[in-house]
Amino acid sequence: MSHFKPHLTRRRFLQGTSAAGAGLLLTGTRASGNIIGANDRLRIAVAGLNGRGNSHMDGWLGQENVEVAYVCDPDQRVLTRGIQRVNQKSGGKYTPKGVSDIRKALEDKSIDAISVATPNHWHSLMTIWGAQAGKHVYVEKPMSHDVSEGRIAVEAQKKYGVVIQHGTQTRSDARVAGLHEAIQAGKFGKLAVSYGYCCKPRGGIGFEKLGPPPSNLNWDLWRGPAVIDDYHSNFVHYDWHWFWQTGNGDLNNQGTHQLDVARWALDTDQTHPVRAMAIGGRFKWDDQGETPNTMFGIAEYPNGQQVFFNVRNVNYDGYERQVENEYYFEDGGKIIRGEYYAPGSSQGEPVNVPAGKVTPGGNWGSFIAACRAGDPSMANGNVNDAHYGCVLGHLINNSYRLGEKVPFNAKAGRFGDNAAAAEHFGRLHDVMSSGVGIPEDGNDYIVGPWLTFDPETEQHTGDHAEKANVLLKDPNRKGFEIPEMGQV
């Protein structure tokens, strides 16, 4: 192809990432304006081949004139299956190169884009590396594992001009886009609370002993930037979600979708919250996991609008699965499950609004269209929206991580005069108490402090700032450092 790609060797990758405190350095021109002709085959490298990675391979192969040219995974067995999957799904048309290290694919000038479906702790670093190598990036949610690395990903996109699209598929739904455009135009009055739910039944993960990693797994590459010394099999291949070094709990796992939708509905000039808090716990399972299976989170924005969030994973008879969003307005009106309830009314009416603006083609097709046009603004769920949505979750999680034990009862929440928050937490508590059957005696909530946040500096201020600011950036292993701001 004729479009320019900055030259990047594996040696330069390793040199750029090995110096402590220094990030990958890349000189050369910006990738902005990389336009791939409609008749040119667009070549993608997919990193992370379990679970969601299978969807990535299938999604790209379903697009016109798109080749999955590389598949990447540190597990040799998974890698072999990925190669076979692409070959079979393409009817033998494509047999991708299999590599354990994404940097090998990034060295290939003919690769146009990378598609990241790895564990969370790898998302930002691969996004940054991809941008630096002049590759467009489709990155699964959450784009970042912490606040600071998300900002670096934003700066990398700004500097190199590549398309970065977040794996929040609802951003490609014109119906949701239209609803939010109507809300922001004031059709239903002023939005007060945008509420998201991530209530999927899950189970405990038990305890796995420390031991050597299996011979088929490159443990060094699997860990990448995460500071983990010892292997246990609860890390690989899914339950890493429930450990802070590698995952973000269900709030910024499945919940990233509903967090993004919740923030998307706010006034368009709102970026980050000015304060956030959380209450929850890991109840009943008594296992090795660290992240909460029950949580109520709140975030307040500069204009006074709030996001509420509900995580509820403990299964029980009568469990109500909720992966959805609700909208509450200052005048008492609300939108629940596609119906608008006027103030004081118990009778809902279907919401009927025009379709909103999205790049057509669904999440896969819209990304391909943006890559072909070399236009980052066409991404449904661009790097800025990804960052704002992820930070919302990180701040709520960080409040929980700094929390203290409080007896398990309906008065455990510290909501001040926020009657709406107290009401919605009360509903969650009733489910856990009466539904799940958590007894008050011998159980506690973790109640996080209100964390104050400056949207401009992306730093905490006021009470708890010192401890909270430590959680804005995870430590990284040598050789896998997130670059600092001036070194992107």
C-alpha positions in Angstrom: 0.0 0.0 0.0 1.1 3.5 -0.6 0.2 5.1 2.8 3.1 5.9 5.1 3.8 3.9 8.3 6.6 5.0 10.7 9.3 2.5 10.8 9.6 0.6 14.1 11.9 -2.3 14.8 11.6 -4.8 17.5 15.0 -3.6 18.9 13.6 -0.1 19.2 10.6 -1.4 20.9 12.7 -3.2 23.5 15.1 -0.3 23.9 12.2 2.1 24.4 10.4 0.0 27.0 13.3 -1.3 29.0 14.4 1.9 30.7 12.7 2.4 34.1 10.4 5.4 34.0 10.8 5.8 30.3 8.2 4.9 27.7 8.5 3.7 24.1 10.0 6.5 22.0 9.1 6.9 18.4 10.3 9.6 16.0 8.9 10.3 12.6 5.9 11.8 11.1 2.3 11.5 12.4 0.1 8.7 11.0 -2.7 11.2 10.5 -4.2 11.0 7.0 -3.5 7.3 6.5 -6.1 6.6 3.9 -6.7 3.0 2.7 -8.4 2.8 -0.6 -11.6 0.8 -0.9 -9.8 -1.7 -3.2 -6.9 -2.1 -0.9 -7.1 -5.0 1.6 -7.0 -3.8 5.2 -4.8 -6.0 7.3 -5.4 -6.5 11.0 -3.5 -8.1 13.9 -5.7 -9.5 16.7 -4.2 -9.7 20.2 -5.9 -11.9 22.8 -7.7 -14.9 21.3 -9.9 -16.2 24.1 -13.5 -15.2 24.6 -14.0 -11.8 23.1 -11.0 -12.3 20.9 -13.0 -14.9 19.0 -15.6 -12.3 18.3 -12.9 -10.0 17.0 -11.6 -12.5 14.6 -15.1 -13.3 13.3 -16.1 -9.6 13.2 -13.2 -8.6 11.0 -13.6 -11.6 8.7 -17.2 -10.5 8.2 -16.1 -7.2 6.7 -15.4 -6.7 3.0 -11.8 -6.9 1.9 -10.4 -7.2 5.5 -7.7 -9.8 6.4 -6.8 -11.1 9.8 -3.1 -11.2 9.0 -1.7 -11.9 12.5 -3.1 -13.5 15.6 -1.3 -12.9 18.9 -1.5 -14.7 22.3 1.1 -15.8 24.9 -0.7 -19.2 25.3 0.6 -21.5 22.5 -2.5 -23.7 22.6 -4.8 -20.7 22.3 -2.6 -19.3 19.5 -2.8 -22.5 17.5 -6.6 -22.5 17.9 -6.7 -18.9 16.7 -4.8 -19.6 13.5 -7.1 -22.5 12.8 -10.2 -20.4 13.5 -9.2 -17.7 11.0 -8.3 -20.3 8.4 -11.6 -22.1 8.8 -13.8 -19.0 9.1 -12.2 -17.6 5.9 -12.7 -20.8 4.0 -9.0 -21.3 3.7 -8.5 -17.8 2.2 -6.4 -16.6 5.1 -3.8 -18.3 7.3 -2.6 -15.7 9.7 0.9 -15.5 11.2 0.8 -16.6 14.9 3.0 -14.6 17.3 3.2 -14.5 21.1 4.4 -10.9 21.2 2.3 -8.1 19.6 5.5 -6.1 18.9 6.4 -8.6 16.1 3.1 -7.7 14.3 3.7 -4.0 14.8 7.0 -4.2 13.0 5.2 -5.3 9.9 4.7 -2.2 7.7 1.8 -3.9 5.9 -0.3 -4.1 9.0 -2.9 -1.3 9.1 -4.6 -1.9 12.5 -4.5 -3.9 15.7 -7.4 -5.3 17.6 -6.9 -5.7 21.3 -8.9 -8.3 23.3 -6.3 -9.1 26.0 -6.8 -8.9 29.8 -7.4 -5.3 31.0 -3.9 -4.6 32.2 -2.6 -4.8 28.6 -5.2 -2.6 26.9 -3.6 0.8 27.2 0.0 -0.3 26.5 -1.0 -2.0 23.3 -3.1 0.9 22.3 -0.1 3.3 22.9 2.3 1.0 21.1 -0.1 0.7 18.2 -0.5 4.4 17.8 3.3 4.9 18.0 3.7 2.3 15.2 1.2 4.2 13.1 -1.5 1.5 13.4 -5.2 2.1 14.0 -6.5 0.5 17.1 -9.7 -1.2 18.1 -9.4 -1.8 21.9 -11.8 -3.7 24.1 -13.3 -2.1 27.1 -12.0 -0.8 29.4 -9.4 1.0 27.3 -7.5 1.7 30.5 -6.7 -0.2 33.7 -6.1 3.0 35.6 -6.7 6.7 35.1 -3.2 7.8 34.2 -2.5 5.3 31.4 -5.8 6.2 29.9 -4.6 9.8 29.6 -1.4 8.6 27.9 -3.5 6.7 25.3 -5.4 9.9 24.6 -2.2 11.8 24.1 -0.8 9.0 21.8 -3.9 9.3 19.6 -3.6 13.0 19.5 0.1 12.9 18.5 -0.1 10.1 15.9 -3.5 10.8 14.5 -4.6 7.2 14.2 -8.2 5.9 14.6 -8.8 4.5 18.1 -12.2 3.0 18.7 -13.4 1.6 22.1 -15.2 -1.8 22.3 -18.4 -0.3 23.6 -20.7 -1.5 20.9 -23.7 0.5 22.1 -21.9 3.6 20.7 -22.8 2.2 17.2 -26.5 2.0 18.1 -28.4 4.9 16.4 -31.4 4.4 18.7 -29.4 5.1 21.8 -27.6 7.9 20.2 -31.0 9.4 19.3 -32.3 9.0 22.8 -29.3 10.8 24.2 -29.5 13.6 21.7 -33.2 14.1 22.7 -32.3 14.1 26.4 -29.5 16.6 25.8 -31.9 18.8 23.9 -34.2 18.9 26.9 -37.1 16.8 25.4 -37.8 15.2 28.8 -36.6 18.1 31.0 -33.3 18.4 32.8 -31.5 15.0 33.4 -30.7 14.6 37.1 -29.4 11.0 37.4 -28.1 8.7 34.7 -28.2 5.2 36.2 -26.5 2.0 35.0 -26.8 -1.6 36.0 -24.4 -4.5 35.7 -26.4 -7.2 37.4 -25.3 -10.6 35.9 -25.3 -13.8 38.0 -21.8 -15.1 38.6 -20.2 -17.5 41.0 -17.2 -17.7 43.2 -13.8 -18.8 41.9 -12.5 -20.8 44.8 -8.8 -20.9 45.7 -6.0 -22.0 43.5 -2.5 -22.6 44.8 0.6 -20.8 43.7 2.8 -22.8 41.3 4.6 -22.9 38.0 2.8 -21.7 34.9 1.9 -24.3 32.3 4.5 -25.0 29.6 2.2 -23.7 26.9 2.0 -20.2 28.5 4.5 -17.4 28.2 4.0 -16.1 31.7 6.3 -13.1 31.2 4.3 -11.9 28.3 0.9 -12.7 29.9 1.8 -10.5 32.9 3.3 -7.7 30.7 2.9 -4.4 32.6 1.2 -6.0 35.7 3.3 -6.4 38.7 2.6 -10.0 39.6 5.3 -12.4 40.9 3.5 -15.7 41.3 1.2 -17.7 39.0 -2.0 -19.4 40.0 -4.6 -20.7 37.6 -7.3 -18.3 38.7 -5.5 -15.7 36.5 -5.7 -17.6 33.3 -7.9 -17.3 31.2 -10.9 -15.5 32.6 -10.9 -14.9 36.4 -8.1 -12.3 36.1 -11.2 -9.9 36.0 -11.5 -10.3 39.8 -8.0 -9.2 40.8 -6.9 -5.6 41.0 -3.5 -6.1 39.3 -5.1 -7.4 36.1 -8.9 -6.6 36.2 -11.3 -3.9 37.4 -14.2 -6.0 38.7 -17.5 -6.2 37.0 -17.9 -2.4 37.4 -15.3 -1.8 34.7 -15.8 -5.2 32.9 -19.4 -5.7 31.7 -20.2 -2.5 33.5 -18.0 -0.4 31.3 -20.7 -0.6 28.6 -23.4 0.7 31.0 -21.0 3.3 32.5 -20.3 4.6 29.0 -24.0 4.8 28.2 -24.7 6.6 31.5 -22.0 9.2 30.9 -23.0 9.6 27.3 -26.4 10.9 28.3 -25.0 13.8 30.4 -24.7 17.3 29.1 -22.1 17.2 26.3 -19.7 19.6 28.0 -19.2 17.2 31.0 -15.9 15.2 31.1 -15.0 13.8 34.5 -16.8 13.7 37.8 -15.8 16.2 40.6 -16.4 13.6 43.3 -17.3 9.9 43.6 -17.9 7.2 46.2 -18.8 3.6 46.5 -20.3 1.0 49.0 -20.3 -2.7 48.5 -18.6 -6.0 49.3 -17.7 -9.5 48.2 -20.4 -11.5 49.8 -21.1 -15.2 50.3 -18.4 -16.6 47.9 -15.5 -16.8 50.3 -13.0 -17.1 47.5 -9.7 -15.8 46.2 -11.1 -12.9 44.3 -10.6 -9.3 45.4 -13.1 -7.2 43.6 -16.6 -6.6 44.9 -19.6 -8.7 43.7 -22.0 -6.1 45.1 -21.6 -2.4 44.7 -23.5 0.9 44.6 -21.5 3.8 43.2 -22.2 7.5 42.8 -20.4 10.1 40.8 -21.3 13.8 40.6 -20.3 16.1 37.7 -19.5 19.8 37.7 -23.0 20.7 36.5 -24.7 18.7 39.3 -25.7 15.8 37.2 -25.1 12.4 38.8 -24.3 8.9 37.6 -25.5 6.0 39.8 -24.3 2.5 39.3 -25.4 -0.9 40.6 -23.3 -4.1 40.5 -25.1 -7.2 41.7 -23.5 -10.6 40.9 -24.6 -13.0 43.7 -27.1 -15.4 42.4 -30.3 -16.5 44.3 -33.8 -17.7 43.7 -35.7 -14.9 42.0 -32.5 -13.1 40.7 -33.4 -10.3 38.3 -30.8 -9.9 35.6 -30.3 -6.3 34.7 -27.8 -5.0 32.2 -29.4 -1.7 31.3 -29.7 2.0 31.9 -32.3 4.3 33.4 -32.7 8.1 33.3 -34.2 10.3 36.0 -35.2 13.9 35.4 -35.4 16.8 37.8 -39.1 17.2 37.5 -39.7 13.5 38.5 -40.1 12.0 35.1 -38.0 8.9 34.2 -37.2 6.6 31.4 -37.1 2.9 32.3 -36.8 0.0 29.8 -37.7 2.2 26.8 -40.7 3.8 28.4 -41.1 7.4 29.7 -43.0 7.9 32.9 -44.3 11.4 33.4 -43.9 13.0 36.9 -46.2 11.2 39.3 -47.4 8.6 36.7 -47.1 4.9 37.0 -48.1 4.3 33.4 -45.2 4.4 30.9 -45.3 5.4 27.3 -42.9 4.1 24.6 -40.1 6.5 23.9 -40.2 7.5 20.2 -37.3 9.7 19.1 -35.4 10.0 15.8 -32.3 7.9 15.2 -29.1 9.7 16.2 -25.8 10.2 14.5 -23.4 7.3 14.4 -21.0 6.0 11.7 -23.0 3.1 10.1 -21.8 -0.5 9.9 -22.0 -1.5 13.6 -18.9 -1.6 15.8 -16.8 -3.6 13.3 -17.9 -1.9 10.1 -17.7 1.7 11.5 -14.1 1.0 12.6 -13.1 -0.2 9.2 -14.8 2.8 7.5 -12.9 5.1 9.8 -9.6 3.4 9.0 -10.2 3.5 5.3 -11.0 7.3 5.6 -8.1 7.9 8.0 -10.6 9.9 10.1 -10.5 9.4 13.9 -13.7 11.4 14.3 -15.7 8.6 12.6 -15.0 6.2 15.5 -18.1 5.2 17.4 -16.7 5.5 20.9 -13.5 7.5 20.3 -10.5 7.7 22.5 -11.8 10.7 24.5 -15.2 9.1 25.2 -13.4 5.9 26.1 -11.2 7.7 28.6 -14.0 9.6 30.2 -16.2 6.5 30.6 -13.3 4.4 32.0 -12.2 7.1 34.5 -15.8 7.2 35.9 -15.4 3.5 36.8 -11.9 3.9 38.1 -12.9 6.6 40.5 -15.8 4.6 41.9 -13.6 1.5 42.2 -10.8 3.6 43.9 -13.3 4.8 46.5 -14.2 1.2 47.3 -10.5 0.2 47.5 -9.9 3.0 50.1 -13.1 2.1 52.1 -13.6 0.8 55.6 -15.8 -1.8 57.1 -19.3 -0.7 58.3 -21.9 -3.1 59.8 -24.2 -4.6 57.1 -27.4 -2.6 57.4 -29.6 -0.2 55.4 -28.0 2.8 57.1 -24.4 1.9 56.0 -24.4 4.3 53.1 -22.9 7.8 53.6 -25.0 9.8 51.2 -25.6 13.0 53.2 -28.8 14.7 52.1 -28.9 12.7 48.8 -32.3 11.1 49.2 -32.2 9.5 45.7 -28.9 7.8 46.4 -30.2 6.5 49.8 -33.4 5.2 48.1 -31.5 3.3 45.3 -28.9 1.9 47.7 -31.8 0.8 49.9 -33.2 -1.2 47.0 -29.8 -3.0 46.6 -29.6 -3.6 50.3 -33.0 -5.2 50.3 -32.0 -7.6 47.6 -28.9 -8.6 49.4 -30.6 -8.9 52.8 -34.0 -10.4 51.9 -33.1 -12.0 48.5 -29.6 -13.3 48.9 -30.1 -13.8 52.6 -27.0 -12.0 53.9 -27.5 -11.8 57.7 -26.8 -8.5 59.5 -24.7 -10.2 62.2 -21.2 -11.1 61.1 -21.3 -9.2 57.8 -20.0 -5.8 56.7 -20.1 -3.4 53.9 -17.0 -1.7 52.6 -17.9 2.0 52.5 -15.5 4.2 50.5 -14.8 7.8 51.1 -16.0 10.6 48.9 -13.1 11.3 46.6 -12.8 14.8 45.2 -11.4 15.0 41.6 -10.2 17.8 39.4 -11.3 17.1 35.8 -8.7 19.5 34.4 -5.6 18.1 36.2 -7.0 14.5 36.6 -5.8 14.5 40.2 -7.5 14.2 43.5 -7.8 17.1 45.9 -8.9 17.5 49.5 -9.5 14.7 52.0 -8.0 11.3 51.0 -6.1 12.9 48.1 -2.7 11.4 49.0 -3.9 7.8 49.1 -6.3 8.3 46.2 -3.7 9.7 43.9 -1.5 6.6 44.4 -4.3 4.6 42.8 -4.4 6.7 39.7 -1.3 4.9 38.3 -0.4 1.2 38.7 3.2 0.3 38.9 4.6 -1.4 35.8 7.1 -4.2 35.3 10.4 -3.4 33.8 10.2 -3.6 30.0 6.5 -2.9 29.9 6.3 0.6 31.2 3.6 3.0 30.2 5.4 6.0 28.8 5.2 9.3 30.6 3.4 12.2 29.1 6.3 13.9 27.4 7.7 10.6 26.1 4.7 9.4 24.1 
